[in-house]
Amino acid sequence: MLLDPSVTEQEYIEDCEVCCNPIQISYGMENGDLSWFNATGVDQ
C-alpha cells in the first residue's frame, strides 16, 4: 500500500489486497515521516 507523504492526515476505505474485504486506513505524517498508522476491518 502506498501512502502520500504530502498529506498530513488521511482516512479512507480500500479493499484488502489479500482477502478483498474492506479495511479503513488512517494515518498521519510529520515532516514527511509516518507518525501513526491504523488499519481496521470494516463490518459489512
C-alpha positions as CSV (number, residue, x, y, z in Angstrom):
1,M,0.0,0.0,0.0
2,L,1.3,3.4,-0.9
3,L,0.9,6.4,1.4
4,D,1.1,10.0,0.2
5,P,3.6,11.9,2.4
6,S,2.4,15.3,1.2
7,V,-0.9,14.7,3.1
8,T,-0.5,15.3,6.8
9,E,-3.6,13.2,7.8
10,Q,-5.8,10.9,5.8
11,E,-8.6,8.4,6.3
12,Y,-10.1,6.2,3.6
13,I,-11.5,2.7,2.9
14,E,-9.9,0.3,0.5
15,D,-10.2,-3.4,-0.2
16,C,-7.6,-5.7,1.3
17,E,-5.1,-6.9,-1.4
18,V,-5.2,-10.4,0.2
19,C,-8.8,-11.1,1.1
20,C,-10.7,-8.3,-0.7
21,N,-12.6,-7.3,2.5
22,P,-12.8,-3.6,3.1
23,I,-10.4,-2.0,5.6
24,Q,-10.4,1.5,7.0
25,I,-6.9,3.1,6.7
26,S,-6.0,6.2,8.6
27,Y,-2.5,7.7,9.1
28,G,-0.6,10.8,10.0
29,M,2.6,12.2,8.6
30,E,5.0,14.6,10.3
31,N,7.9,16.2,8.3
32,G,7.4,13.6,5.6
33,D,7.7,10.7,8.0
34,L,4.9,8.4,9.1
35,S,4.0,9.3,12.7
36,W,1.0,7.0,13.2
37,F,-1.0,4.3,11.2
38,N,-4.2,2.4,11.8
39,A,-5.9,-0.3,9.7
40,T,-9.3,-1.6,10.9
41,G,-11.6,-4.1,9.3
42,V,-15.0,-2.7,8.3
43,D,-18.1,-4.6,9.2
44,Q,-20.3,-5.3,6.2
